[in-house]
Amino acid sequence: MSLFLISQILVAVAIVFDLMSFQFKQRKHIVACLFCAGVLISSHFVLLEQWTAACLMGIATVRYLVSIFTTSSGLKYLFCLASVLATGFTFSGITSVVSCLGSVFQTVAAFSQDDKRLRELMIVGTSFWLLHNYLVGSPTAVVMEVLFISSNLLGYYRYYLRKPAVA
């Protein structure tokens, strides 16, 4: 089995966690699912030798774990700085810039105190990761990001846009 195929399988499993994440209302449950997905996605990027993305997803995984317990803005800035530094050390062109932007938006999202803001910023960050995954040629990761945005939008609709049924 090729490393590329294994990487795609890891992302396929990550999709399950991503889809589950935004169907929860509590931000801690959302972020816990994102932590599990992050471990798999980071491994996927290692197998594809996409070092900036692998580092950024590794940082994101730690970030999600930490943000389960705190929304400290000091840590938010620390994780943003770590993402920028990792991008600088592993820089490989436009894909590095795009993934860094995605990571920074998702960092700010992860440390948002309410799930509505978290969802809104995640859509922006995920859009950058969608572009990145397209540029690096990972079809399953592209599908993952499209499904992630769709799941997020569905959860957003359920909790913030849908009018309650009149009895």
MDTraj code that builds the backbone (N, CA, C; nanometers):
import mdtraj as md
import numpy as np

residues = "MET SER LEU PHE LEU ILE SER GLN ILE LEU VAL ALA VAL ALA ILE VAL PHE ASP LEU MET SER PHE GLN PHE LYS GLN ARG LYS HIS ILE VAL ALA CYS LEU PHE CYS ALA GLY VAL LEU ILE SER SER HIS PHE VAL LEU LEU GLU GLN TRP THR ALA ALA CYS LEU MET GLY ILE ALA THR VAL ARG TYR LEU VAL SER ILE PHE THR THR SER SER GLY LEU LYS TYR LEU PHE CYS LEU ALA SER VAL LEU ALA THR GLY PHE THR PHE SER GLY ILE THR SER VAL VAL SER CYS LEU GLY SER VAL PHE GLN THR VAL ALA ALA PHE SER GLN ASP ASP LYS ARG LEU ARG GLU LEU MET ILE VAL GLY THR SER PHE TRP LEU LEU HIS ASN TYR LEU VAL GLY SER PRO THR ALA VAL VAL MET GLU VAL LEU PHE ILE SER SER ASN LEU LEU GLY TYR TYR ARG TYR TYR LEU ARG LYS PRO ALA VAL ALA".split()
xyz = np.array([
    [0.0855, -0.1178, 0.0000],
    [0.0000, 0.0000, 0.0000],
    [0.0900, 0.1241, 0.0000],
    [0.0618, 0.2179, -0.0867],
    [0.1469, 0.3373, -0.0997],
    [0.1228, 0.4347, 0.0152],
    [0.2220, 0.5195, 0.0396],
    [0.2087, 0.6225, 0.1426],
    [0.0955, 0.7195, 0.1076],
    [0.0790, 0.7483, -0.0214],
    [-0.0304, 0.8364, -0.0629],
    [-0.1650, 0.7755, -0.0245],
    [-0.1849, 0.6479, -0.0521],
    [-0.3111, 0.5821, -0.0190],
    [-0.3349, 0.5817, 0.1321],
    [-0.2311, 0.5525, 0.2086],
    [-0.2438, 0.5560, 0.3551],
    [-0.2828, 0.6957, 0.4014],
    [-0.2203, 0.7983, 0.3402],
    [-0.2530, 0.9367, 0.3783],
    [-0.3998, 0.9679, 0.3513],
    [-0.4529, 0.9166, 0.2420],
    [-0.5922, 0.9415, 0.2076],
    [-0.6873, 0.8681, 0.3033],
    [-0.6468, 0.7494, 0.3466],
    [-0.7267, 0.6740, 0.4444],
    [-0.7315, 0.7479, 0.5775],
    [-0.6165, 0.8032, 0.6207],
    [-0.6142, 0.8796, 0.7455],
    [-0.7100, 0.9985, 0.7384],
    [-0.7122, 1.0668, 0.6259],
    [-0.8023, 1.1807, 0.6100],
    [-0.9473, 1.1334, 0.6075],
    [-0.9734, 1.0190, 0.5486],
    [-1.1101, 0.9666, 0.5458],
    [-1.1618, 0.9429, 0.6879],
    [-1.0764, 0.8911, 0.7753],
    [-1.1159, 0.8713, 0.9151],
    [-1.1334, 1.0072, 0.9843],
    [-1.0460, 1.1015, 0.9528],
    [-1.0569, 1.2368, 1.0106],
    [-1.1895, 1.3019, 0.9724],
    [-1.2401, 1.2696, 0.8550],
    [-1.3677, 1.3250, 0.8094],
    [-1.4794, 1.2938, 0.9092],
    [-1.4777, 1.1736, 0.9642],
    [-1.5812, 1.1343, 1.0602],
    [-1.5794, 1.2294, 1.1810],
    [-1.4602, 1.2565, 1.2343],
    [-1.4497, 1.3471, 1.3488],
    [-1.4899, 1.4894, 1.3106],
    [-1.4496, 1.5331, 1.1920],
    [-1.4857, 1.6672, 1.1459],
    [-1.6368, 1.6824, 1.1326],
    [-1.7021, 1.5819, 1.0754],
    [-1.8468, 1.5890, 1.0574],
    [-1.9198, 1.5888, 1.1919],
    [-1.8691, 1.5127, 1.2855],
    [-1.9307, 1.5089, 1.4180],
    [-1.9127, 1.6414, 1.4914],
    [-1.7996, 1.7061, 1.4711],
    [-1.7624, 1.8209, 1.5539],
    [-1.8673, 1.9298, 1.5596],
    [-1.9152, 1.9753, 1.4476],
    [-2.0056, 2.0890, 1.4482],
    [-2.1520, 2.0514, 1.4654],
    [-2.1781, 1.9245, 1.4949],
    [-2.3142, 1.8866, 1.5286],
    [-2.3366, 1.8936, 1.6799],
    [-2.2296, 1.9225, 1.7530],
    [-2.2416, 1.9457, 1.8964],
    [-2.2668, 2.0933, 1.9222],
    [-2.3303, 2.1240, 2.0327],
    [-2.3537, 2.2626, 2.0717],
    [-2.2405, 2.3136, 2.1607],
    [-2.1914, 2.2305, 2.2520],
    [-2.0878, 2.2738, 2.3460],
    [-1.9528, 2.2842, 2.2762],
    [-1.8862, 2.3991, 2.2934],
    [-1.7584, 2.4219, 2.2265],
    [-1.6542, 2.3179, 2.2689],
    [-1.6586, 2.2694, 2.3925],
    [-1.5603, 2.1686, 2.4365],
    [-1.5735, 2.0395, 2.3562],
    [-1.6951, 2.0000, 2.3251],
    [-1.7149, 1.8794, 2.2440],
    [-1.6697, 1.9029, 2.0992],
    [-1.6988, 2.0219, 2.0485],
    [-1.6543, 2.0577, 1.9131],
    [-1.5027, 2.0469, 1.9043],
    [-1.4350, 2.1098, 1.9997],
    [-1.2888, 2.1161, 1.9969],
    [-1.2261, 1.9789, 2.0216],
    [-1.2881, 1.8951, 2.1042],
    [-1.2352, 1.7599, 2.1281],
    [-1.2364, 1.6773, 1.9992],
    [-1.3431, 1.6894, 1.9211],
    [-1.3479, 1.6196, 1.7911],
    [-1.2411, 1.6734, 1.6971],
    [-1.2210, 1.8046, 1.6979],
    [-1.1190, 1.8652, 1.6118],
    [-0.9790, 1.8181, 1.6515],
    [-0.9562, 1.7946, 1.7800],
    [-0.8281, 1.7401, 1.8266],
    [-0.8038, 1.6025, 1.7639],
    [-0.9033, 1.5156, 1.7705],
    [-0.8879, 1.3810, 1.7128],
    [-0.8614, 1.3876, 1.5625],
    [-0.9361, 1.4721, 1.4935],
    [-0.9147, 1.4880, 1.3494],
    [-0.7758, 1.5429, 1.3215],
    [-0.7302, 1.6360, 1.4041],
    [-0.5985, 1.6981, 1.3841],
    [-0.4842, 1.5989, 1.3871],
    [-0.4907, 1.5031, 1.4769],
    [-0.3862, 1.3998, 1.4841],
    [-0.3776, 1.3254, 1.3503],
    [-0.4925, 1.2888, 1.2968],
    [-0.4961, 1.2144, 1.1707],
    [-0.4527, 1.3001, 1.0514],
    [-0.4968, 1.4248, 1.0503],
    [-0.4632, 1.5129, 0.9380],
    [-0.3146, 1.5468, 0.9384],
    [-0.2589, 1.5691, 1.0550],
    [-0.1152, 1.5969, 1.0640],
    [-0.0347, 1.4780, 1.0106],
    [-0.0742, 1.3583, 1.0482],
    [-0.0070, 1.2375, 0.9986],
    [-0.0188, 1.2264, 0.8472],
    [-0.1348, 1.2631, 0.7949],
    [-0.1579, 1.2641, 0.6498],
    [-0.0564, 1.3539, 0.5796],
    [-0.0356, 1.4748, 0.6346],
    [0.0590, 1.5671, 0.5721],
    [0.2038, 1.5197, 0.5836],
    [0.2375, 1.4512, 0.6916],
    [0.3727, 1.3941, 0.7043],
    [0.3952, 1.2935, 0.5919],
    [0.2963, 1.2074, 0.5687],
    [0.3095, 1.1065, 0.4630],
    [0.3214, 1.1694, 0.3248],
    [0.2616, 1.2882, 0.3066],
    [0.2713, 1.3584, 0.1780],
    [0.3943, 1.4491, 0.1705],
    [0.4730, 1.4518, 0.2764],
    [0.5923, 1.5366, 0.2864],
    [0.5588, 1.6841, 0.2659],
    [0.4458, 1.7249, 0.3180],
    [0.4030, 1.8647, 0.3195],
    [0.4354, 1.9178, 0.4590],
    [0.5600, 1.9618, 0.4763],
    [0.6123, 1.9881, 0.6100],
    [0.5499, 2.1088, 0.6787],
    [0.5202, 2.2135, 0.6049],
    [0.4535, 2.3280, 0.6688],
    [0.3169, 2.2851, 0.7206],
    [0.2395, 2.2206, 0.6362],
    [0.1059, 2.1762, 0.6770],
    [0.1136, 2.0764, 0.7920],
    [0.2105, 1.9856, 0.7880],
    [0.2257, 1.8876, 0.8964],
    [0.2567, 1.9578, 1.0286],
    [0.3480, 2.0547, 1.0248],
    [0.3812, 2.1301, 1.1464],
    [0.2612, 2.2101, 1.1961],
    [0.1926, 2.2765, 1.1037],
    [0.0776, 2.3583, 1.1435],
    [-0.0341, 2.2726, 1.2010],
    [-0.0578, 2.1559, 1.1445],
    [-0.1610, 2.0677, 1.1998],
    [-0.1151, 2.0058, 1.3320],
    [0.0146, 1.9833, 1.3478],
    [0.0657, 1.9379, 1.4777],
    [0.0421, 2.0438, 1.5844],
    [0.0711, 2.1676, 1.5495],
    [0.0453, 2.2791, 1.6415],
    [-0.1046, 2.2898, 1.6683],
    [-0.1847, 2.2737, 1.5644],
    [-0.3306, 2.2820, 1.5795],
    [-0.3826, 2.1739, 1.6733],
    [-0.3251, 2.0561, 1.6646],
    [-0.3684, 1.9463, 1.7503],
    [-0.3447, 1.9803, 1.8964],
    [-0.2268, 2.0324, 1.9266],
    [-0.1965, 2.0757, 2.0642],
    [-0.2888, 2.1912, 2.1029],
    [-0.3098, 2.2828, 2.0099],
    [-0.3965, 2.3986, 2.0336],
    [-0.5376, 2.3539, 2.0687],
    [-0.5925, 2.2601, 1.9935],
    [-0.7273, 2.2125, 2.0227],
    [-0.7342, 2.1481, 2.1600],
    [-0.6332, 2.0683, 2.1941],
    [-0.6312, 2.0050, 2.3255],
    [-0.6290, 2.1109, 2.4358],
    [-0.5425, 2.2108, 2.4228],
    [-0.5318, 2.3171, 2.5230],
    [-0.6610, 2.3981, 2.5303],
    [-0.7209, 2.4265, 2.4148],
    [-0.8393, 2.5125, 2.4136],
    [-0.9644, 2.4432, 2.4680],
    [-0.9573, 2.3133, 2.4917],
    [-1.0667, 2.2455, 2.5612],
    [-1.0773, 2.3012, 2.7029],
    [-0.9617, 2.3359, 2.7606],
    [-0.9558, 2.3756, 2.9006],
    [-0.9484, 2.5258, 2.9234],
    [-0.9095, 2.6020, 2.8197],
    [-0.8963, 2.7465, 2.8380],
    [-0.9190, 2.8211, 2.7066],
    [-0.9677, 2.9434, 2.7191],
    [-0.9803, 3.0312, 2.6024],
    [-0.8908, 3.1534, 2.6220],
    [-0.7822, 3.1361, 2.6929],
    [-0.6884, 3.2447, 2.7228],
    [-0.6379, 3.3117, 2.5949],
    [-0.6541, 3.4442, 2.5897],
    [-0.6064, 3.5149, 2.4698],
    [-0.4541, 3.5132, 2.4619],
    [-0.3865, 3.5021, 2.5744],
    [-0.2407, 3.4911, 2.5714],
    [-0.1964, 3.3659, 2.4973],
    [-0.2632, 3.2548, 2.5229],
    [-0.2311, 3.1301, 2.4523],
    [-0.2697, 3.1392, 2.3060],
    [-0.3778, 3.2082, 2.2776],
    [-0.4181, 3.2287, 2.1377],
    [-0.3036, 3.2941, 2.0607],
    [-0.2463, 3.3985, 2.1170],
    [-0.1365, 3.4680, 2.0488],
    [-0.0105, 3.3824, 2.0425],
    [0.0131, 3.3021, 2.1441],
    [0.1279, 3.2109, 2.1439],
    [0.1149, 3.1095, 2.0300],
    [-0.0044, 3.0532, 2.0130],
    [-0.0252, 2.9555, 1.9057],
    [-0.0203, 3.0221, 1.7676],
    [-0.0682, 3.1450, 1.7568],
    [-0.0561, 3.2179, 1.6292],
    [0.0919, 3.2391, 1.5962],
    [0.1689, 3.2814, 1.6954],
    [0.3127, 3.3028, 1.6759],
    [0.3812, 3.1718, 1.6377],
    [0.3459, 3.0637, 1.7046],
    [0.4049, 2.9331, 1.6723],
    [0.3750, 2.8949, 1.5270],
    [0.2547, 2.9239, 1.4807],
    [0.2185, 2.8933, 1.3415],
    [0.3011, 2.9741, 1.2427],
    [0.3181, 3.1019, 1.2718],
    [0.3977, 3.1882, 1.1833],
    [0.5433, 3.1428, 1.1818],
    [0.5984, 3.1108, 1.2992],
    [0.7379, 3.0644, 1.3059],
    [0.7556, 2.9313, 1.2327],
    [0.6625, 2.8387, 1.2523],
    [0.6718, 2.7088, 1.1840],
    [0.6661, 2.7277, 1.0329],
    [0.5818, 2.8212, 0.9887],
    [0.5724, 2.8493, 0.8454],
    [0.7043, 2.9055, 0.7944],
    [0.7651, 2.9942, 0.8701],
    [0.8938, 3.0514, 0.8301],
    [1.0027, 2.9461, 0.8189],
    [1.0060, 2.8527, 0.9131],
    [1.1101, 2.7493, 0.9126],
    [1.0902, 2.6445, 0.8044],
    [0.9665, 2.6243, 0.7618],
    [0.9377, 2.5188, 0.6638],
    [0.8890, 2.5751, 0.5312],
    [0.9053, 2.7023, 0.5108],
    [0.8486, 2.7721, 0.3956],
    [0.8814, 2.7025, 0.2636],
    [0.7753, 2.6819, 0.1821],
    [0.7946, 2.6190, 0.0513],
    [0.7080, 2.6851, -0.0561],
    [0.6745, 2.8106, -0.0360],
    [0.5996, 2.8825, -0.1380],
    [0.4582, 2.9167, -0.0951],
    [0.3738, 2.9379, -0.1945],
    [0.2368, 2.9843, -0.1708],
    [0.1571, 2.8889, -0.0837],
    [0.1815, 2.7592, -0.0945],
    [0.1061, 2.6651, -0.0107],
    [0.1357, 2.6874, 0.1372],
    [0.2571, 2.7280, 0.1688],
    [0.2915, 2.7577, 0.3078],
    [0.2132, 2.8787, 0.3574],
    [0.2033, 2.9804, 0.2752],
    [0.1310, 3.1029, 0.3128],
    [-0.0176, 3.0715, 0.3323],
    [-0.0758, 2.9975, 0.2391],
    [-0.2182, 2.9651, 0.2454],
    [-0.2490, 2.8824, 0.3705],
    [-0.1673, 2.7823, 0.3988],
    [-0.1921, 2.7000, 0.5176],
    [-0.1716, 2.7793, 0.6460],
    [-0.0762, 2.8719, 0.6463],
    [-0.0554, 2.9556, 0.7642],
    [-0.1781, 3.0437, 0.7908],
    [-0.2334, 3.1023, 0.6865],
    [-0.3543, 3.1836, 0.7033],
    [-0.4687, 3.0988, 0.7604],
    [-0.4850, 2.9801, 0.7076],
    [-0.5875, 2.8902, 0.7604],
    [-0.5649, 2.8588, 0.9067],
    [-0.4402, 2.8335, 0.9414],
    [-0.4063, 2.8004, 1.0787],
    [-0.4322, 2.9170, 1.1745],
    [-0.3977, 3.0376, 1.1325],
    [-0.4174, 3.1546, 1.2192],
    [-0.5670, 3.1790, 1.2427],
    [-0.6478, 3.1719, 1.1377],
    [-0.7921, 3.1898, 1.1572],
    [-0.8496, 3.0816, 1.2489],
    [-0.8045, 2.9584, 1.2301],
    [-0.8560, 2.8508, 1.3135],
    [-0.8056, 2.8602, 1.4570],
    [-0.6881, 2.9190, 1.4767],
    [-0.6385, 2.9413, 1.6124],
    [-0.7276, 3.0413, 1.6853],
    [-0.7557, 3.1517, 1.6197],
    [-0.8444, 3.2522, 1.6802],
    [-0.9809, 3.1890, 1.7081],
    [-1.0289, 3.1051, 1.6161],
    [-1.1573, 3.0367, 1.6346],
    [-1.1539, 2.9460, 1.7576],
    [-1.0487, 2.8672, 1.7704],
    [-1.0406, 2.7697, 1.8797],
    [-1.0435, 2.8359, 2.0168],
    [-0.9950, 2.9583, 2.0256],
    [-0.9922, 3.0274, 2.1538],
    [-1.1094, 3.1241, 2.1702],
    [-1.2056, 3.1194, 2.0779],
    [-1.3272, 3.1993, 2.0926],
    [-1.4095, 3.1414, 2.2067],
    [-1.4691, 3.2290, 2.2838],
    [-1.5421, 3.1815, 2.4012],
    [-1.6790, 3.1243, 2.3686],
    [-1.7371, 3.1614, 2.2569],
    [-1.8674, 3.1054, 2.2235],
    [-1.8601, 3.0309, 2.0903],
    [-1.9494, 2.9342, 2.0766],
    [-1.9428, 2.8474, 1.9588],
    [-1.9841, 2.9192, 1.8305],
    [-2.0644, 3.0253, 1.8385],
    [-2.1061, 3.0960, 1.7174],
    [-1.9852, 3.1598, 1.6492],
    [-1.9047, 3.2313, 1.7249],
    [-1.7839, 3.2945, 1.6703],
    [-1.6852, 3.1878, 1.6223],
    [-1.6738, 3.0787, 1.6996],
    [-1.5867, 2.9676, 1.6613],
    [-1.6267, 2.9162, 1.5223],
    [-1.7559, 2.8951, 1.5024],
    [-1.8044, 2.8448, 1.3737],
    [-1.7726, 2.9417, 1.2600],
    [-1.7960, 3.0704, 1.2814],
    [-1.7743, 3.1706, 1.1767],
    [-1.6271, 3.1772, 1.1350],
    [-1.5381, 3.1804, 1.2333],
    [-1.3953, 3.1876, 1.2010],
    [-1.3439, 3.0574, 1.1409],
    [-1.4018, 2.9455, 1.1821],
    [-1.3619, 2.8170, 1.1253],
    [-1.3939, 2.8100, 0.9766],
    [-1.5045, 2.8703, 0.9353],
    [-1.5388, 2.8703, 0.7929],
    [-1.4304, 2.9413, 0.7127],
    [-1.3835, 3.0538, 0.7635],
    [-1.2775, 3.1285, 0.6942],
    [-1.1493, 3.0460, 0.6907],
    [-1.1071, 2.9953, 0.8068],
    [-0.9840, 2.9163, 0.8130],
    [-0.9907, 2.7914, 0.7271],
    [-1.1041, 2.7250, 0.7298],
    [-1.1214, 2.6034, 0.6503],
    [-1.1163, 2.6330, 0.5012],
    [-1.1628, 2.7497, 0.4620],
    [-1.1554, 2.7881, 0.3201],
    [-1.0106, 2.7956, 0.2728],
    [-0.9228, 2.8479, 0.3578],
    [-0.7801, 2.8506, 0.3227],
    [-0.7229, 2.7089, 0.3148],
    [-0.7603, 2.6222, 0.4084],
    [-0.7121, 2.4841, 0.4041],
    [-0.7674, 2.4104, 0.2820],
    [-0.8889, 2.4403, 0.2422],
    [-0.9461, 2.3812, 0.1206],
    [-0.8601, 2.4161, -0.0006],
    [-0.8258, 2.5425, -0.0122],
    [-0.7388, 2.5854, -0.1220],
    [-0.6027, 2.5161, -0.1135],
    [-0.5452, 2.5111, 0.0060],
    [-0.4156, 2.4449, 0.0259],
    [-0.4213, 2.2993, -0.0201],
    [-0.5231, 2.2270, 0.0245],
    [-0.5324, 2.0841, -0.0074],
    [-0.5518, 2.0607, -0.1569],
    [-0.6206, 2.1516, -0.2228],
    [-0.6331, 2.1455, -0.3682],
    [-0.4954, 2.1664, -0.4326],
    [-0.4223, 2.2664, -0.3851],
    [-0.2914, 2.2986, -0.4439],
    [-0.1893, 2.1866, -0.4249],
    [-0.1977, 2.1123, -0.3129],
    [-0.1008, 2.0039, -0.2900],
    [-0.1474, 1.8704, -0.3476],
    [-0.2677, 1.8673, -0.4054],
    [-0.3138, 1.7465, -0.4738],
    [-0.3610, 1.6348, -0.3836],
    [-0.4324, 1.6677, -0.2776],
    [-0.4865, 1.5654, -0.1880],
    [-0.6395, 1.5637, -0.2011],
    [-0.6913, 1.4793, -0.2905],
    [-0.8352, 1.4827, -0.3191],
    [-0.9234, 1.4518, -0.1979],
    [-0.8819, 1.3571, -0.1154],
    [-0.9635, 1.3240, 0.0013],
    [-0.9638, 1.4394, 0.1013],
    [-0.8520, 1.5112, 0.1124],
    [-0.8466, 1.6270, 0.2022],
    [-0.9340, 1.7409, 0.1491],
    [-0.9455, 1.7543, 0.0171],
    [-1.0363, 1.8542, -0.0408],
    [-1.1798, 1.8183, -0.0035],
    [-1.2156, 1.6921, -0.0210],
    [-1.3502, 1.6469, 0.0165],
    [-1.3734, 1.6712, 0.1652],
    [-1.2721, 1.6424, 0.2470],
    [-1.2837, 1.6628, 0.3907],
    [-1.3184, 1.8077, 0.4232],
    [-1.2475, 1.9015, 0.3611],
    [-1.2718, 2.0433, 0.3910],
    [-1.4102, 2.0870, 0.3430],
    [-1.4530, 2.0379, 0.2278],
    [-1.5874, 2.0709, 0.1794],
    [-1.6926, 2.0167, 0.2764],
    [-1.6751, 1.8939, 0.3215],
    [-1.7689, 1.8359, 0.4173],
    [-1.7638, 1.9087, 0.5515],
    [-1.6432, 1.9501, 0.5922],
    [-1.6248, 2.0221, 0.7182],
    [-1.7006, 2.1546, 0.7142],
    [-1.6844, 2.2284, 0.6049],
    [-1.7573, 2.3547, 0.5901],
    [-1.9078, 2.3280, 0.5879],
    [-1.9496, 2.2246, 0.5171],
    [-2.0923, 2.1915, 0.5095],
    [-2.1483, 2.1558, 0.6460],
    [-2.0760, 2.0746, 0.7217],
    [-2.1191, 2.0368, 0.8561],
    [-2.1273, 2.1593, 0.9462],
    [-2.0274, 2.2453, 0.9355],
    [-2.0257, 2.3685, 1.0144],
    [-2.1476, 2.4543, 0.9791],
    [-2.1750, 2.4713, 0.8515],
    [-2.2900, 2.5518, 0.8089],
    [-2.4219, 2.4901, 0.8549],
    [-2.4310, 2.3577, 0.8497],
    [-2.5514, 2.2900, 0.8972],
    [-2.5714, 2.3156, 1.0468],
    [-2.4651, 2.2994, 1.1252],
    [-2.4733, 2.3270, 1.2688],
    [-2.5083, 2.4724, 1.2957],
    [-2.4480, 2.5627, 1.2197],
    [-2.4762, 2.7063, 1.2343],
    [-2.6240, 2.7329, 1.2059],
    [-2.6751, 2.6730, 1.0998],
    [-2.8167, 2.6883, 1.0662],
    [-2.9045, 2.6349, 1.1793],
    [-2.8742, 2.5155, 1.2266],
    [-2.9560, 2.4521, 1.3315],
    [-2.9612, 2.5362, 1.4580],
    [-2.8487, 2.5946, 1.4973],
    [-2.8420, 2.6644, 1.6246],
    [-2.8687, 2.8144, 1.6161],
    [-2.8489, 2.8752, 1.4968],
    [-2.8564, 3.0214, 1.4914],
    [-2.9510, 3.0784, 1.3867],
    [-2.9872, 3.0041, 1.2852],
    [-3.0712, 3.0605, 1.1797],
    [-3.2117, 3.0033, 1.1736],
    [-3.2251, 2.8795, 1.2101],
    [-3.3550, 2.8113, 1.2003],
    [-3.4526, 2.8724, 1.3010],
    [-3.5699, 2.8992, 1.2527],
    [-3.6758, 2.9521, 1.3396],
    [-3.7381, 2.8343, 1.4138],
    [-3.7637, 2.8507, 1.5425],
    [-3.8283, 2.7408, 1.6167],
    [-3.9681, 2.7131, 1.5613],
    [-4.0056, 2.5870, 1.5631],
    [-4.1376, 2.5470, 1.5134],
    [-4.2459, 2.6033, 1.6051],
    [-4.3499, 2.6530, 1.5432],
    [-4.4627, 2.7068, 1.6189],
    [-4.5601, 2.5918, 1.6460],
    [-4.5939, 2.5735, 1.7725],
    [-4.6813, 2.4603, 1.8098],
    [-4.8259, 2.5005, 1.8110],
])
top = md.Topology()
chain = top.add_chain()
for i, resn in enumerate(residues, 1):
    res = top.add_residue(resn, chain, resSeq=i)
    for name in ("N", "CA", "C"):
        top.add_atom(name, md.element.get_by_symbol(name[0]), res)
traj = md.Trajectory(xyz[None], top)
